[in-house]
Amino acid sequence: MKKDIQISYEHFKNSSELNDIEKTLFERAIQARENAYAPYSNFLVGCAVLLENGEIYSGNNQENAAYPSGLCAERTTLFWVAANFPNMKVKKIFVVGGPKEFHEKNPPIPPCGACRQSLIEYETKQNEDIDLYFSSMNDEVVKVHSIKDLLPFYFDSTFL
Protein backbone atom coordinates (compact mmCIF):
# COMPACT_ATOMS: atom_id res chain seq x y z
CA MET A 1 0.00 0.00 0.00
CA LYS A 2 1.40 3.36 -1.04
CA LYS A 3 0.93 6.32 1.27
CA ASP A 4 1.91 9.95 0.90
CA ILE A 5 3.16 12.47 3.40
CA GLN A 6 2.14 16.07 3.02
CA ILE A 7 4.06 18.81 4.80
CA SER A 8 2.55 22.18 5.48
CA TYR A 9 4.88 25.15 5.75
CA GLU A 10 4.93 28.91 5.35
CA HIS A 11 7.26 30.77 3.01
CA PHE A 12 8.24 34.40 3.56
CA LYS A 13 9.98 36.16 0.69
CA ASN A 14 11.71 38.43 3.18
CA SER A 15 11.82 39.23 6.87
CA SER A 16 9.52 42.26 6.49
CA GLU A 17 6.65 39.73 6.30
CA LEU A 18 7.44 38.44 9.82
CA ASN A 19 5.73 39.66 12.98
CA ASP A 20 7.69 41.56 15.65
CA ILE A 21 8.78 38.55 17.73
CA GLU A 22 9.76 36.64 14.59
CA LYS A 23 11.83 39.62 13.41
CA THR A 24 13.53 39.78 16.81
CA LEU A 25 14.37 36.07 16.66
CA PHE A 26 15.69 36.50 13.11
CA GLU A 27 17.94 39.37 14.18
CA ARG A 28 19.19 37.49 17.26
CA ALA A 29 20.02 34.44 15.12
CA ILE A 30 21.92 36.67 12.67
CA GLN A 31 23.86 38.22 15.56
CA ALA A 32 24.66 34.79 16.97
CA ARG A 33 25.80 33.63 13.52
CA GLU A 34 28.44 36.37 13.48
CA ASN A 35 30.10 34.78 16.54
CA ALA A 36 30.16 31.23 15.16
CA TYR A 37 33.47 29.42 15.32
CA ALA A 38 33.74 27.81 11.90
CA PRO A 39 37.33 28.16 10.65
CA TYR A 40 37.24 24.83 8.78
CA SER A 41 33.95 24.89 6.91
CA ASN A 42 33.42 28.68 6.85
CA PHE A 43 29.73 27.80 7.19
CA LEU A 44 28.26 30.03 9.91
CA VAL A 45 24.99 29.23 11.66
CA GLY A 46 23.15 31.15 14.37
CA CYS A 47 20.14 30.06 16.36
CA ALA A 48 17.69 31.93 18.59
CA VAL A 49 15.20 30.22 20.91
CA LEU A 50 12.07 31.77 22.40
CA LEU A 51 10.97 30.29 25.73
CA GLU A 52 7.45 30.33 27.12
CA ASN A 53 8.43 33.08 29.58
CA GLY A 54 9.32 35.38 26.66
CA GLU A 55 13.08 35.16 27.13
CA ILE A 56 15.26 34.68 24.04
CA TYR A 57 18.58 32.82 24.07
CA SER A 58 20.95 32.31 21.19
CA GLY A 59 23.93 30.24 20.14
CA ASN A 60 26.00 29.28 17.13
CA ASN A 61 27.96 26.45 15.59
CA GLN A 62 31.30 25.54 17.15
CA GLU A 63 33.78 23.56 15.05
CA ASN A 64 36.83 21.60 16.07
CA ALA A 65 39.91 20.47 14.17
CA ALA A 66 39.09 16.94 15.34
CA TYR A 67 36.00 16.43 13.19
CA PRO A 68 33.24 15.62 14.17
CA SER A 69 33.83 17.03 17.65
CA GLY A 70 32.11 20.32 16.86
CA LEU A 71 28.45 21.06 17.38
CA CYS A 72 25.73 22.71 15.32
CA ALA A 73 24.09 25.97 16.39
CA GLU A 74 20.72 24.35 17.03
CA ARG A 75 22.10 21.78 19.45
CA THR A 76 24.50 24.22 21.11
CA THR A 77 21.61 26.57 21.84
CA LEU A 78 19.00 23.99 22.75
CA PHE A 79 21.30 22.00 25.04
CA TRP A 80 22.31 25.17 26.90
CA VAL A 81 18.67 26.24 27.28
CA ALA A 82 17.64 22.76 28.49
CA ALA A 83 20.52 22.63 30.97
CA ASN A 84 19.64 26.02 32.44
CA PHE A 85 15.84 25.97 32.13
CA PRO A 86 14.93 22.25 32.21
CA ASN A 87 11.20 22.77 32.76
CA MET A 88 10.70 25.73 30.45
CA LYS A 89 8.91 25.07 27.16
CA VAL A 90 10.45 26.16 23.88
CA LYS A 91 7.96 28.06 21.74
CA LYS A 92 9.99 29.07 18.68
CA ILE A 93 13.40 28.35 17.17
CA PHE A 94 14.96 30.50 14.45
CA VAL A 95 18.00 29.29 12.51
CA VAL A 96 20.06 31.40 10.07
CA GLY A 97 22.94 29.78 8.25
CA GLY A 98 25.13 29.82 5.22
CA PRO A 99 28.64 30.29 3.91
CA LYS A 100 30.75 33.01 5.51
CA GLU A 101 30.93 34.69 2.11
CA PHE A 102 27.27 35.53 1.53
CA HIS A 103 25.74 34.54 -1.80
CA GLU A 104 22.28 35.84 -2.69
CA LYS A 105 21.39 32.49 -4.25
CA ASN A 106 21.70 30.56 -0.96
CA PRO A 107 18.29 29.08 -0.13
CA PRO A 108 16.97 28.88 3.45
CA ILE A 109 19.18 26.44 5.39
CA PRO A 110 17.22 23.79 7.35
CA PRO A 111 18.62 21.92 10.37
CA CYS A 112 20.75 18.85 9.65
CA GLY A 113 19.47 15.37 10.48
CA ALA A 114 21.23 15.19 13.87
CA CYS A 115 19.72 18.52 14.87
CA ARG A 116 16.26 17.44 13.73
CA GLN A 117 16.52 14.37 15.96
CA SER A 118 17.66 16.50 18.92
CA LEU A 119 14.91 19.04 18.32
CA ILE A 120 12.24 16.33 18.17
CA GLU A 121 13.43 15.05 21.56
CA TYR A 122 12.57 18.37 23.20
CA GLU A 123 9.31 18.78 21.29
CA THR A 124 8.27 15.29 22.46
CA LYS A 125 9.46 15.97 26.02
CA GLN A 126 7.39 19.13 26.34
CA ASN A 127 4.40 17.53 24.56
CA GLU A 128 3.91 20.69 22.54
CA ASP A 129 4.89 21.64 19.01
CA ILE A 130 7.74 24.06 18.41
CA ASP A 131 7.56 26.58 15.56
CA LEU A 132 10.77 26.28 13.56
CA TYR A 133 11.99 28.99 11.19
CA PHE A 134 15.02 28.67 8.96
CA SER A 135 16.73 31.10 6.63
CA SER A 136 19.97 32.06 4.98
CA MET A 137 21.34 35.57 4.84
CA ASN A 138 19.25 36.30 1.75
CA ASP A 139 16.27 37.22 4.00
CA GLU A 140 14.01 34.41 2.68
CA VAL A 141 12.37 32.41 5.52
CA VAL A 142 10.62 29.04 5.80
CA LYS A 143 8.46 28.18 8.82
CA VAL A 144 7.15 24.79 9.92
CA HIS A 145 4.78 24.44 12.86
CA SER A 146 6.41 21.32 14.28
CA ILE A 147 9.76 19.59 14.11
CA LYS A 148 7.76 16.54 13.03
CA ASP A 149 7.14 18.32 9.72
CA LEU A 150 10.86 17.97 8.95
CA LEU A 151 11.22 14.51 10.46
CA PRO A 152 7.92 12.67 9.95
CA PHE A 153 9.35 9.22 10.77
CA TYR A 154 11.06 10.30 13.96
CA PHE A 155 12.52 8.05 16.63
CA ASP A 156 11.61 8.79 20.25
CA SER A 157 11.39 7.11 23.64
CA THR A 158 8.20 5.23 22.71
CA PHE A 159 10.36 2.84 20.70
CA LEU A 160 12.52 1.94 23.72
C-alpha positions as CSV (number, residue, x, y, z in Angstrom):
1,M,0.0,0.0,0.0
2,K,1.4,3.4,-1.0
3,K,0.9,6.3,1.3
4,D,1.9,9.9,0.9
5,I,3.2,12.5,3.4
6,Q,2.1,16.1,3.0
7,I,4.1,18.8,4.8
8,S,2.5,22.2,5.5
9,Y,4.9,25.2,5.7
10,E,4.9,28.9,5.3
11,H,7.3,30.8,3.0
12,F,8.2,34.4,3.6
13,K,10.0,36.2,0.7
14,N,11.7,38.4,3.2
15,S,11.8,39.2,6.9
16,S,9.5,42.3,6.5
17,E,6.6,39.7,6.3
18,L,7.4,38.4,9.8
19,N,5.7,39.7,13.0
20,D,7.7,41.6,15.6
21,I,8.8,38.6,17.7
22,E,9.8,36.6,14.6
23,K,11.8,39.6,13.4
24,T,13.5,39.8,16.8
25,L,14.4,36.1,16.7
26,F,15.7,36.5,13.1
27,E,17.9,39.4,14.2
28,R,19.2,37.5,17.3
29,A,20.0,34.4,15.1
30,I,21.9,36.7,12.7
31,Q,23.9,38.2,15.6
32,A,24.7,34.8,17.0
33,R,25.8,33.6,13.5
34,E,28.4,36.4,13.5
35,N,30.1,34.8,16.5
36,A,30.2,31.2,15.2
37,Y,33.5,29.4,15.3
38,A,33.7,27.8,11.9
39,P,37.3,28.2,10.7
40,Y,37.2,24.8,8.8
41,S,34.0,24.9,6.9
42,N,33.4,28.7,6.9
43,F,29.7,27.8,7.2
44,L,28.3,30.0,9.9
45,V,25.0,29.2,11.7
46,G,23.2,31.1,14.4
47,C,20.1,30.1,16.4
48,A,17.7,31.9,18.6
49,V,15.2,30.2,20.9
50,L,12.1,31.8,22.4
51,L,11.0,30.3,25.7
52,E,7.4,30.3,27.1
53,N,8.4,33.1,29.6
54,G,9.3,35.4,26.7
55,E,13.1,35.2,27.1
56,I,15.3,34.7,24.0
57,Y,18.6,32.8,24.1
58,S,21.0,32.3,21.2
59,G,23.9,30.2,20.1
60,N,26.0,29.3,17.1
61,N,28.0,26.4,15.6
62,Q,31.3,25.5,17.2
63,E,33.8,23.6,15.0
64,N,36.8,21.6,16.1
65,A,39.9,20.5,14.2
66,A,39.1,16.9,15.3
67,Y,36.0,16.4,13.2
68,P,33.2,15.6,14.2
69,S,33.8,17.0,17.6
70,G,32.1,20.3,16.9
71,L,28.5,21.1,17.4
72,C,25.7,22.7,15.3
73,A,24.1,26.0,16.4
74,E,20.7,24.3,17.0
75,R,22.1,21.8,19.5
76,T,24.5,24.2,21.1
77,T,21.6,26.6,21.8
78,L,19.0,24.0,22.7
79,F,21.3,22.0,25.0
80,W,22.3,25.2,26.9
81,V,18.7,26.2,27.3
82,A,17.6,22.8,28.5
83,A,20.5,22.6,31.0
84,N,19.6,26.0,32.4
85,F,15.8,26.0,32.1
86,P,14.9,22.3,32.2
87,N,11.2,22.8,32.8
88,M,10.7,25.7,30.4
89,K,8.9,25.1,27.2
90,V,10.5,26.2,23.9
91,K,8.0,28.1,21.7
92,K,10.0,29.1,18.7
93,I,13.4,28.4,17.2
94,F,15.0,30.5,14.4
95,V,18.0,29.3,12.5
96,V,20.1,31.4,10.1
97,G,22.9,29.8,8.2
98,G,25.1,29.8,5.2
99,P,28.6,30.3,3.9
100,K,30.8,33.0,5.5
101,E,30.9,34.7,2.1
102,F,27.3,35.5,1.5
103,H,25.7,34.5,-1.8
104,E,22.3,35.8,-2.7
105,K,21.4,32.5,-4.2
106,N,21.7,30.6,-1.0
107,P,18.3,29.1,-0.1
108,P,17.0,28.9,3.4
109,I,19.2,26.4,5.4
110,P,17.2,23.8,7.3
111,P,18.6,21.9,10.4
112,C,20.7,18.9,9.7
113,G,19.5,15.4,10.5
114,A,21.2,15.2,13.9
115,C,19.7,18.5,14.9
116,R,16.3,17.4,13.7
117,Q,16.5,14.4,16.0
118,S,17.7,16.5,18.9
119,L,14.9,19.0,18.3
120,I,12.2,16.3,18.2
121,E,13.4,15.1,21.6
122,Y,12.6,18.4,23.2
123,E,9.3,18.8,21.3
124,T,8.3,15.3,22.5
125,K,9.5,16.0,26.0
126,Q,7.4,19.1,26.3
127,N,4.4,17.5,24.6
128,E,3.9,20.7,22.5
129,D,4.9,21.6,19.0
130,I,7.7,24.1,18.4
131,D,7.6,26.6,15.6
132,L,10.8,26.3,13.6
133,Y,12.0,29.0,11.2
134,F,15.0,28.7,9.0
135,S,16.7,31.1,6.6
136,S,20.0,32.1,5.0
137,M,21.3,35.6,4.8
138,N,19.2,36.3,1.7
139,D,16.3,37.2,4.0
140,E,14.0,34.4,2.7
141,V,12.4,32.4,5.5
142,V,10.6,29.0,5.8
143,K,8.5,28.2,8.8
144,V,7.2,24.8,9.9
145,H,4.8,24.4,12.9
146,S,6.4,21.3,14.3
147,I,9.8,19.6,14.1
148,K,7.8,16.5,13.0
149,D,7.1,18.3,9.7
150,L,10.9,18.0,9.0
151,L,11.2,14.5,10.5
152,P,7.9,12.7,9.9
153,F,9.4,9.2,10.8
154,Y,11.1,10.3,14.0
155,F,12.5,8.1,16.6
156,D,11.6,8.8,20.2
157,S,11.4,7.1,23.6
158,T,8.2,5.2,22.7
159,F,10.4,2.8,20.7
160,L,12.5,1.9,23.7
